[in-house]
């Protein structure tokens, strides 16, 4: 006789509503266990961890975990040393997250393309100066990272008329988009693009990729970082802004969040900060893929969007 395990979800996030997620998942399961670290009275009953970050007391006391499901598109916020060995880990891929990331990218790219960053600086100085607009086809945009999110962003920008180049670990052909890979490809993309959008996953290979060596190839580039704060060497960006290799930066992520008081980014005239708002997963839409992964985990099947330990994403 096959025994069906009752799902019991441990939920932990400082940003997401446990009530909203509990309500959304309750529509997917007739008999759902759901608790947060503060109200989990029977750790052995927990078999799924749905988390943004690892609870402060860790996960090792939950001895029957079948899966760890990230509430984010990435997993770099989870310290591998705090995760139980052998428990599969999956990223969250949700259409709402993709849609909001695409919207942010479009808004940030068009802000740069139509020189709103320049006009904002001029306005603070009470300086009226005409700058002729350009057509989208005359602006080249580079997208670092061509996974689900990066491919969606690159495709939408292509459809808006921009010349789009993409860079990824290996060449990824996309219709109407020039694909690059490797260190030479990264340098070529940086030289050719007026606007550079980063949506790479954060791995040991991509940590610090937005640094002096890359900025040296730029020629007045507008940088948009929608990836992770660890992609950016902040001191190198400040130097690149001072030299003019980077004309402006739109940063949705920083190495320390919230950004500490007194940080030079706060009042820098060429930096726009947004508080990690580029993408949002909605429980109403994401609960279905999370529920699918819960069922797969309890059945001993591979997870959707399961993280490779070797690649880190």
C-alpha positions as CSV (number, residue, x, y, z in Angstrom):
1,X,0.0,0.0,0.0
2,X,1.3,3.4,-1.0
3,X,1.4,5.9,1.9
4,X,0.9,9.6,0.9
5,X,2.8,12.0,3.0
6,X,0.9,15.0,4.4
7,X,2.7,18.2,3.3
8,X,3.9,20.3,6.2
9,X,5.6,23.5,5.1
10,X,8.0,25.5,7.2
11,X,7.8,29.1,6.0
12,X,10.4,31.7,6.7
13,X,10.7,35.2,5.1
14,X,11.1,38.7,6.4
15,X,9.5,40.1,3.2
16,X,6.7,37.7,2.3
17,X,3.4,37.3,4.0
18,X,3.0,33.8,5.7
19,X,-0.8,34.3,5.7
20,X,-0.9,35.0,2.0
21,X,1.3,31.9,1.2
22,X,-0.7,29.7,3.6
23,X,-4.0,30.7,2.0
24,X,-2.6,30.2,-1.5
25,X,-1.2,26.8,-0.8
26,X,-4.3,25.7,1.1
27,X,-6.1,25.9,-2.3
28,X,-3.6,23.4,-3.6
29,X,-3.8,20.8,-0.8
30,X,-6.8,19.4,1.1
31,X,-4.7,18.7,4.2
32,X,-1.8,21.2,4.6
33,X,0.5,21.7,7.6
34,X,2.0,25.1,7.7
35,X,4.1,26.8,10.3
36,X,6.8,29.4,10.9
37,X,9.9,28.8,13.0
38,X,8.3,30.5,16.0
39,X,5.2,28.3,16.0
40,X,6.6,24.9,14.9
41,X,5.9,22.6,17.8
42,X,6.7,19.3,16.0
43,X,9.9,19.7,13.9
44,X,9.7,16.0,12.7
45,X,6.4,16.8,11.0
46,X,8.0,19.4,8.7
47,X,8.9,17.9,5.3
48,X,9.2,21.1,3.1
49,X,11.0,24.3,3.8
50,X,9.7,27.3,1.8
51,X,12.1,30.1,2.7
52,X,13.7,33.3,1.7
53,X,16.5,32.9,4.2
54,X,17.5,30.1,6.6
55,X,15.9,30.6,10.0
56,X,18.3,31.9,12.7
57,X,18.3,28.5,14.4
58,X,19.0,26.7,11.1
59,X,17.3,23.8,9.4
60,X,19.1,20.8,10.9
61,X,16.5,20.1,13.5
62,X,14.0,19.4,10.7
63,X,15.2,15.9,10.2
64,X,12.5,14.8,7.6
65,X,12.9,17.6,5.1
66,X,12.3,16.4,1.5
67,X,13.0,19.7,-0.2
68,X,14.1,23.3,0.3
69,X,12.2,25.7,-1.9
70,X,13.6,29.2,-2.3
71,X,11.1,32.1,-2.4
72,X,13.5,33.9,-4.8
73,X,14.6,33.4,-8.3
74,X,18.1,32.9,-6.9
75,X,19.5,30.9,-3.9
76,X,22.7,32.9,-3.1
77,X,20.9,34.3,0.0
78,X,21.0,30.8,1.4
79,X,24.3,29.8,3.1
80,X,25.1,26.3,1.9
81,X,26.7,25.6,5.3
82,X,23.3,26.1,7.0
83,X,21.5,23.6,4.6
84,X,21.1,19.9,5.5
85,X,23.2,17.6,3.3
86,X,21.3,15.7,0.6
87,X,18.1,17.8,0.6
88,X,17.3,19.1,-2.9
89,X,17.1,22.8,-3.4
90,X,15.0,24.6,-6.0
91,X,14.7,28.2,-7.2
92,X,11.3,29.9,-7.7
93,X,10.4,30.6,-11.3
94,X,7.1,32.4,-11.4
95,X,5.4,34.4,-14.3
96,X,4.6,37.3,-12.0
97,X,8.3,37.5,-11.1
98,X,9.3,37.4,-14.8
99,X,6.7,40.1,-15.7
100,X,7.8,42.5,-12.9
101,X,11.5,42.0,-13.8
102,X,10.7,42.7,-17.5
103,X,8.8,45.8,-16.5
104,X,11.6,47.1,-14.3
105,X,14.2,46.4,-17.1
106,X,12.1,48.3,-19.7
107,X,11.6,51.3,-17.4
108,X,15.3,51.5,-16.5
109,X,16.4,51.0,-20.1
110,X,14.0,53.6,-21.5
111,X,15.0,56.1,-18.7
112,X,18.6,55.8,-19.9
113,X,17.7,55.7,-23.6
114,X,15.7,58.9,-23.4
115,X,18.3,60.6,-21.2
116,X,16.0,61.0,-18.1
117,X,19.1,60.3,-15.9
118,X,20.8,63.3,-17.6
119,X,17.7,65.6,-17.3
120,X,17.4,64.7,-13.6
121,X,20.9,65.9,-12.9
122,X,20.3,69.0,-15.0
123,X,17.1,69.7,-13.1
124,X,18.9,69.6,-9.7
125,X,21.3,72.3,-11.1
126,X,18.5,74.4,-12.6
127,X,20.2,73.8,-16.0
128,X,18.0,73.7,-19.1
129,X,19.8,71.9,-22.0
130,X,18.2,70.2,-25.0
131,X,19.5,66.7,-25.8
132,X,18.1,65.2,-29.0
133,X,16.3,62.0,-28.6
134,X,17.4,58.8,-30.3
135,X,15.5,56.0,-31.9
136,X,15.6,52.6,-30.1
137,X,17.2,51.0,-33.1
138,X,20.2,53.4,-32.6
139,X,20.8,52.2,-29.0
140,X,22.6,49.0,-28.2
141,X,21.6,47.2,-25.0
142,X,23.6,44.3,-23.5
143,X,22.0,41.7,-21.2
144,X,24.3,39.7,-18.9
145,X,22.6,36.4,-18.2
146,X,20.3,34.6,-20.6
147,X,18.3,32.3,-18.3
148,X,14.6,32.5,-17.9
149,X,14.6,36.2,-16.8
150,X,17.4,37.4,-19.0
151,X,16.0,35.8,-22.1
152,X,12.6,37.4,-21.4
153,X,14.2,40.8,-20.9
154,X,16.4,40.5,-24.0
155,X,13.4,39.4,-26.1
156,X,11.2,42.3,-25.0
157,X,13.9,44.9,-25.6
158,X,14.5,43.4,-29.0
159,X,10.8,43.7,-29.7
160,X,10.9,47.4,-28.6
161,X,13.4,48.0,-31.4
162,X,16.7,48.0,-29.6
163,X,19.8,46.3,-30.9
164,X,20.3,43.6,-28.2
165,X,23.4,41.6,-27.3
166,X,23.4,38.9,-24.6
167,X,26.2,37.2,-22.6
168,X,26.0,33.9,-20.8
169,X,28.2,31.1,-19.6
170,X,27.8,29.3,-23.0
171,X,26.4,30.7,-26.3
172,X,22.6,30.8,-26.2
173,X,21.1,31.5,-29.7
174,X,18.0,33.7,-29.5
175,X,16.3,35.1,-32.6
176,X,17.4,38.6,-33.3
177,X,19.8,38.8,-30.4
178,X,23.6,38.6,-30.7
179,X,25.0,36.1,-28.3
180,X,28.4,36.2,-26.6
181,X,30.2,34.0,-24.1
182,X,33.6,33.8,-22.4
183,X,35.9,36.7,-21.3
184,X,36.5,37.9,-24.8
185,X,32.8,38.0,-25.5
186,X,32.1,39.9,-22.3
187,X,34.7,42.5,-23.2
188,X,33.2,42.8,-26.7
189,X,29.7,43.2,-25.4
190,X,30.9,45.9,-22.9
191,X,32.6,47.9,-25.8
192,X,29.5,47.8,-28.0
193,X,26.7,48.5,-25.6
194,X,25.4,51.9,-24.5
195,X,23.3,50.3,-21.8
196,X,24.2,47.2,-19.8
197,X,21.6,45.2,-17.8
198,X,22.8,42.5,-15.3
199,X,20.5,39.6,-14.4
200,X,23.1,36.9,-13.9
201,X,22.8,34.4,-11.1
202,X,25.4,35.0,-8.3
203,X,27.9,32.2,-8.4
204,X,31.7,32.0,-7.6
205,X,32.3,32.6,-11.3
206,X,30.1,35.7,-11.5
207,X,30.8,37.3,-8.2
208,X,32.5,40.7,-8.8
209,X,31.9,40.5,-12.5
210,X,30.9,44.2,-12.6
211,X,34.4,45.4,-11.8
212,X,37.3,47.5,-13.0
213,X,38.3,45.1,-15.8
214,X,34.8,45.2,-17.3
215,X,34.3,49.0,-16.8
216,X,37.6,49.7,-18.6
217,X,35.9,48.4,-21.8
218,X,32.9,50.7,-21.3
219,X,32.5,54.1,-23.1
220,X,30.0,56.1,-21.2
221,X,27.8,53.0,-20.5
222,X,24.7,53.2,-18.4
223,X,24.7,50.3,-15.9
224,X,21.6,48.6,-14.6
225,X,22.2,46.0,-11.9
226,X,19.1,43.8,-11.3
227,X,21.1,40.7,-10.2
228,X,22.7,40.7,-6.8
229,X,24.9,43.1,-4.9
230,X,27.7,40.6,-4.9
231,X,28.1,41.0,-8.7
232,X,29.3,44.6,-8.2
233,X,32.6,45.8,-6.9
234,X,31.3,49.1,-5.5
235,X,34.6,50.9,-5.3
236,X,35.3,50.1,-8.9
237,X,31.9,51.5,-10.0
238,X,32.6,54.8,-8.1
239,X,36.0,55.1,-10.0
240,X,34.3,54.3,-13.3
241,X,31.6,56.9,-12.7
242,X,34.4,59.5,-11.9
243,X,36.3,58.6,-15.1
244,X,33.2,58.6,-17.3
245,X,33.6,54.9,-18.4
246,X,30.2,54.5,-16.7
247,X,27.8,57.4,-17.3
248,X,25.2,56.4,-14.7
249,X,24.1,53.4,-12.6
250,X,20.7,52.1,-11.7
251,X,21.1,49.8,-8.7
252,X,18.3,47.6,-7.4
253,X,20.6,45.5,-5.3
254,X,23.6,46.3,-3.1
255,X,26.2,44.3,-1.2
256,X,24.5,45.3,2.1
257,X,20.8,45.8,2.3
258,X,19.4,48.2,3.4
259,X,22.3,50.4,2.2
260,X,24.1,51.8,5.3
261,X,23.7,55.5,6.1
262,X,26.6,57.6,4.7
263,X,27.3,55.2,1.8
264,X,28.6,57.2,-1.2
265,X,25.8,55.8,-3.4
266,X,23.1,57.6,-1.4
267,X,23.8,61.1,-2.7
268,X,25.8,60.3,-5.8
269,X,24.4,62.4,-8.7
270,X,24.8,59.6,-11.2
271,X,23.4,56.7,-9.1
272,X,19.7,55.8,-8.9
273,X,18.9,53.4,-6.0
274,X,15.8,51.3,-5.8
275,X,15.2,49.1,-2.7
276,X,15.4,45.6,-4.2
277,X,12.0,46.0,-5.9
278,X,12.7,44.8,-9.5
279,X,10.9,41.5,-9.2
280,X,8.1,40.1,-7.0
281,X,6.6,36.7,-6.8
282,X,2.9,36.6,-6.0
283,X,1.6,33.7,-3.9
284,X,-1.5,33.7,-6.0
285,X,0.5,32.8,-9.1
286,X,3.5,31.1,-7.6
287,X,1.6,28.7,-5.4
288,X,1.0,26.4,-8.3
289,X,4.6,25.8,-9.2
290,X,5.5,25.5,-5.4
291,X,2.7,23.0,-5.0
292,X,4.0,21.0,-7.9
293,X,7.5,20.9,-6.4
294,X,6.0,19.9,-3.0
295,X,4.2,16.9,-4.6
296,X,7.4,16.0,-6.6
297,X,9.5,16.1,-3.4
298,X,7.1,14.0,-1.4
299,X,7.1,11.5,-4.2
300,X,10.9,11.4,-4.4
301,X,11.0,12.9,-7.8
302,X,13.5,15.6,-9.1
303,X,12.3,19.2,-8.5
304,X,11.5,21.8,-11.1
305,X,14.2,24.4,-11.3
306,X,16.4,22.3,-9.0
307,X,19.7,23.9,-8.2
308,X,22.9,22.1,-9.4
309,X,25.4,21.9,-6.6
310,X,28.2,22.1,-9.2
311,X,26.9,25.3,-10.9
312,X,25.3,27.0,-7.9
313,X,22.1,27.8,-9.8
